């Protein structure tokens, strides 16, 4: 059975896919860009059908899906697995995948090979890498290989040990100048988008005004060309105190907990399943409850 058979609107009303040209046009027209993470078929489908422009299969799945303390342990194979699931659900949004730590840090050649896997094996339309001018050569190589690249500046979670934790970046004149230099360098190298995370809004506004490619903020203020949040933060499924920049739009934890507890109570009181939720023998077949043979009625 094809995926379109599960959709109520069917293939005839398939939405027009978002492209990076679409995203660029939004920046030029000062129309905000919406982005959100997703890690599986069900959530990706909901995100896509809600009209989000860009879906990122973020390495944040290491924490919110796999239960690690940070993003560093997640592997390329795990990221590919989740990207494939998301790709199957999406008809409209751009699907981008995070390159996990270690997949591009040893050599540019490793980075290119692994990025090709995300496009060829998982159907990603772009890859995201962390870092500034030190990633320029990799961005150039990937761009030459026809792989769109999303840069990531500011608070870069893969650098958590070097930064000494998850701290706001770009608070000094030197740090601001470095971020500006990195943004311009990544743009010149061919990056199609920049994620700005955990930087003062004034700094993000300056970068956004200076670069020609769209900026997507997360904890970077409202002047960015677009915004992104982690899906699980959005719906309260992280079981941790949310960051300052997170706004919760629903409480899935409460919804799920209430449903699960209700199910348990009904099972324990034999209220579930009811007769209407059970199957019955045909009228001409009878079975004894005392162990005697099944018989066919006359």
C-alpha positions as CSV (number, residue, x, y, z in Angstrom):
1,X,0.0,0.0,0.0
2,X,1.4,3.4,-1.0
3,X,1.9,6.2,1.5
4,X,-0.6,8.4,-0.3
5,X,-3.4,5.9,0.5
6,X,-3.1,6.9,4.2
7,X,-3.6,10.5,3.5
8,X,-7.1,12.0,3.4
9,X,-6.3,14.5,0.7
10,X,-4.7,12.0,-1.7
11,X,-2.1,12.7,-4.3
12,X,-4.3,15.1,-6.3
13,X,-3.9,17.9,-3.8
14,X,-0.2,17.3,-3.0
15,X,1.4,20.5,-1.7
16,X,4.1,22.4,-3.5
17,X,7.4,21.4,-2.0
18,X,9.6,24.0,-0.2
19,X,13.0,24.6,-1.8
20,X,16.0,26.6,-0.8
21,X,15.0,29.1,-3.4
22,X,11.7,29.4,-1.6
23,X,13.6,30.0,1.7
24,X,15.8,32.6,0.1
25,X,12.8,34.4,-1.4
26,X,11.3,34.5,2.1
27,X,14.4,36.3,3.4
28,X,14.2,38.8,0.6
29,X,10.5,39.4,1.2
30,X,11.0,39.6,5.0
31,X,8.7,36.7,5.5
32,X,9.6,34.5,8.6
33,X,10.9,31.0,8.0
34,X,9.6,28.2,10.3
35,X,11.7,25.2,11.2
36,X,11.4,22.4,13.7
37,X,13.1,19.1,14.5
38,X,11.6,15.7,14.0
39,X,13.0,12.2,14.5
40,X,10.4,9.7,13.4
41,X,7.6,9.2,10.9
42,X,4.6,10.2,13.1
43,X,6.0,13.5,14.3
44,X,7.5,14.4,11.0
45,X,4.2,13.9,9.3
46,X,2.5,16.1,11.8
47,X,5.2,18.8,11.5
48,X,5.0,18.7,7.7
49,X,1.2,18.8,7.6
50,X,1.3,21.8,9.9
51,X,3.1,23.8,7.1
52,X,6.6,24.0,8.7
53,X,9.2,25.1,6.0
54,X,12.2,23.1,7.2
55,X,12.5,19.9,9.2
56,X,15.8,19.2,10.8
57,X,16.6,15.6,11.9
58,X,18.8,17.0,14.7
59,X,21.5,15.2,16.6
60,X,19.5,16.4,19.6
61,X,17.8,13.0,19.1
62,X,20.7,11.7,21.1
63,X,19.2,13.3,24.2
64,X,15.4,13.5,23.6
65,X,15.0,10.2,21.8
66,X,18.0,8.0,22.8
67,X,18.5,9.3,26.4
68,X,22.1,10.3,26.2
69,X,23.5,13.2,28.3
70,X,24.6,15.2,25.3
71,X,24.7,14.9,21.5
72,X,28.2,13.4,21.2
73,X,27.4,9.7,21.3
74,X,24.9,9.5,18.5
75,X,26.3,7.7,15.4
76,X,26.0,8.2,11.7
77,X,24.0,5.0,11.4
78,X,21.6,6.2,14.0
79,X,21.2,9.5,12.3
80,X,20.6,7.8,9.0
81,X,18.0,5.5,10.5
82,X,16.0,8.5,11.9
83,X,16.4,10.6,8.7
84,X,15.0,7.8,6.6
85,X,11.9,7.6,8.9
86,X,11.4,11.4,8.6
87,X,11.9,11.4,4.9
88,X,9.1,8.8,4.4
89,X,6.6,11.1,6.1
90,X,7.4,14.4,4.4
91,X,5.8,15.8,1.3
92,X,6.3,19.5,1.6
93,X,9.1,20.6,3.9
94,X,12.8,20.6,3.3
95,X,14.4,17.7,5.2
96,X,17.9,18.4,6.5
97,X,20.1,16.1,8.7
98,X,22.6,16.9,11.3
99,X,26.1,15.5,10.7
100,X,26.9,13.9,14.1
101,X,30.1,14.6,16.0
102,X,33.0,12.7,14.5
103,X,31.5,12.3,11.1
104,X,33.4,15.3,9.6
105,X,35.9,16.3,12.3
106,X,38.8,14.1,11.3
107,X,39.1,15.0,7.6
108,X,37.2,16.8,4.8
109,X,37.1,13.5,2.9
110,X,35.3,11.8,5.8
111,X,32.8,14.7,5.9
112,X,32.1,14.4,2.2
113,X,31.7,10.6,2.3
114,X,29.3,10.8,5.2
115,X,27.3,13.7,3.8
116,X,26.8,11.7,0.6
117,X,25.3,8.9,2.7
118,X,22.8,11.2,4.2
119,X,21.6,12.3,0.7
120,X,21.9,8.9,-1.1
121,X,20.8,6.5,1.6
122,X,18.4,8.6,3.7
123,X,17.0,11.2,1.3
124,X,18.2,14.3,3.1
125,X,18.1,17.4,1.0
126,X,20.8,19.2,3.1
127,X,23.2,18.5,5.9
128,X,24.0,20.7,8.8
129,X,27.5,21.1,10.3
130,X,28.8,23.0,13.3
131,X,31.7,25.4,13.1
132,X,32.8,28.6,11.4
133,X,35.8,29.4,9.2
134,X,37.4,26.0,10.1
135,X,34.6,24.3,8.1
136,X,35.0,26.5,5.0
137,X,36.8,23.9,3.0
138,X,34.3,21.2,3.8
139,X,31.4,23.5,2.9
140,X,33.1,24.3,-0.4
141,X,33.6,20.6,-1.2
142,X,30.0,19.7,-0.3
143,X,28.6,22.5,-2.3
144,X,30.8,21.4,-5.3
145,X,29.2,17.9,-4.7
146,X,25.7,19.5,-5.0
147,X,24.9,18.9,-1.4
148,X,23.3,22.0,0.3
149,X,25.0,22.9,3.6
150,X,23.5,24.6,6.6
151,X,26.0,26.2,8.9
152,X,25.7,26.4,12.7
153,X,27.3,29.2,14.7
154,X,27.2,30.4,18.3
155,X,26.4,27.8,20.9
156,X,27.5,24.6,19.1
157,X,26.5,21.5,21.2
158,X,29.1,19.3,19.6
159,X,31.7,21.7,21.2
160,X,30.2,21.3,24.7
161,X,33.5,20.2,26.3
162,X,35.6,23.0,24.7
163,X,33.0,25.6,25.7
164,X,32.7,24.2,29.3
165,X,29.0,23.7,29.0
166,X,26.0,25.1,27.2
167,X,26.8,28.8,27.4
168,X,25.6,31.9,25.5
169,X,28.3,32.8,22.9
170,X,29.3,36.2,21.4
171,X,29.3,38.4,24.5
172,X,32.7,40.1,23.9
173,X,33.9,42.3,21.1
174,X,36.4,39.7,20.0
175,X,33.8,36.9,20.1
176,X,31.3,39.0,18.1
177,X,33.9,39.8,15.4
178,X,34.7,36.1,15.2
179,X,31.1,35.2,14.7
180,X,30.7,37.9,12.0
181,X,33.8,36.6,10.2
182,X,32.6,33.0,10.5
183,X,29.2,33.9,9.1
184,X,30.6,35.7,6.1
185,X,33.1,32.9,5.5
186,X,30.5,30.2,5.5
187,X,28.3,32.2,3.1
188,X,31.3,32.7,0.8
189,X,32.0,29.0,0.9
190,X,28.5,28.2,-0.3
191,X,26.3,27.6,2.8
192,X,22.6,28.0,2.0
193,X,21.4,28.8,5.6
194,X,22.9,29.7,9.0
195,X,21.6,28.4,12.3
196,X,22.5,30.9,15.1
197,X,22.2,29.4,18.5
198,X,22.6,30.9,21.9
199,X,23.8,34.4,20.9
200,X,22.6,37.8,22.0
201,X,19.8,39.1,19.8
202,X,21.8,42.2,18.8
203,X,24.6,40.0,17.5
204,X,22.1,37.8,15.6
205,X,20.5,40.9,14.2
206,X,23.8,42.2,12.9
207,X,24.7,38.9,11.3
208,X,21.2,38.6,9.7
209,X,21.5,42.1,8.2
210,X,25.0,41.5,6.8
211,X,24.7,38.1,5.2
212,X,22.7,37.4,2.1
213,X,21.6,33.9,3.1
214,X,18.8,33.3,5.6
215,X,19.5,32.9,9.4
216,X,17.5,30.6,11.6
217,X,17.6,31.4,15.3
218,X,17.3,29.3,18.4
219,X,17.9,31.4,21.4
220,X,19.1,34.2,19.2
221,X,16.2,36.7,19.3
222,X,13.4,37.7,16.9
223,X,15.5,39.5,14.3
224,X,16.6,36.2,12.6
225,X,15.0,35.3,9.3
226,X,13.4,32.3,10.9
227,X,13.2,30.3,14.1
228,X,13.7,26.6,15.0
229,X,12.9,24.7,18.2
230,X,13.4,21.0,19.3
231,X,10.0,19.3,18.8
232,X,10.2,17.7,22.3
233,X,10.8,21.1,23.9
234,X,7.8,22.5,22.0
235,X,5.4,19.9,23.5
236,X,7.1,19.2,26.9
237,X,8.6,15.8,26.3
238,X,12.1,16.4,27.5
239,X,11.7,15.8,31.3
240,X,14.1,18.6,32.0
241,X,13.9,22.3,32.8
242,X,13.5,24.1,29.4
243,X,16.0,26.7,28.3
244,X,15.1,30.4,28.5
245,X,14.4,30.5,24.8
246,X,11.9,27.7,24.7
247,X,8.2,28.4,24.5
248,X,6.0,25.3,25.1
249,X,2.9,25.1,23.0
250,X,1.5,21.9,24.4
251,X,1.9,19.4,27.2
252,X,2.3,16.0,25.5
253,X,3.8,14.6,28.7
254,X,0.5,15.2,30.6
255,X,-1.6,13.9,27.7
256,X,0.4,10.7,27.4
257,X,0.7,10.1,31.1
258,X,-3.1,10.5,31.6
259,X,-3.8,8.2,28.7
260,X,-1.3,5.5,30.0
261,X,-2.6,5.7,33.5
262,X,-6.2,5.5,32.3
263,X,-5.3,2.4,30.3
264,X,-3.6,0.7,33.3
265,X,-6.7,1.4,35.5
266,X,-9.1,-0.1,33.0
267,X,-6.9,-3.2,32.5
268,X,-6.6,-3.7,36.3
269,X,-10.4,-3.3,36.8
270,X,-11.2,-5.4,33.7
271,X,-13.0,-2.4,32.2
272,X,-10.8,-2.9,29.1
273,X,-11.4,-4.6,26.7
274,X,-15.2,-4.4,26.7
275,X,-17.5,-6.7,24.8
276,X,-17.7,-4.3,21.9
277,X,-13.9,-4.4,21.7
278,X,-13.8,-8.2,21.5
279,X,-14.3,-10.7,18.7
280,X,-16.9,-13.4,18.8
281,X,-17.3,-16.9,17.2
282,X,-19.8,-17.3,14.4
283,X,-23.3,-18.2,15.6
284,X,-23.0,-21.8,14.4
285,X,-19.8,-22.5,16.5
286,X,-19.8,-23.0,20.3
287,X,-16.9,-23.6,22.7
288,X,-17.2,-24.9,26.2
289,X,-15.4,-23.1,29.0
290,X,-14.9,-26.3,31.0
291,X,-12.4,-27.9,28.6
292,X,-14.8,-30.0,26.5
293,X,-14.4,-30.1,22.7
294,X,-15.4,-27.3,20.4
295,X,-18.6,-28.3,18.5
296,X,-20.5,-27.1,15.5
297,X,-24.1,-26.3,16.2
298,X,-26.7,-28.3,14.3
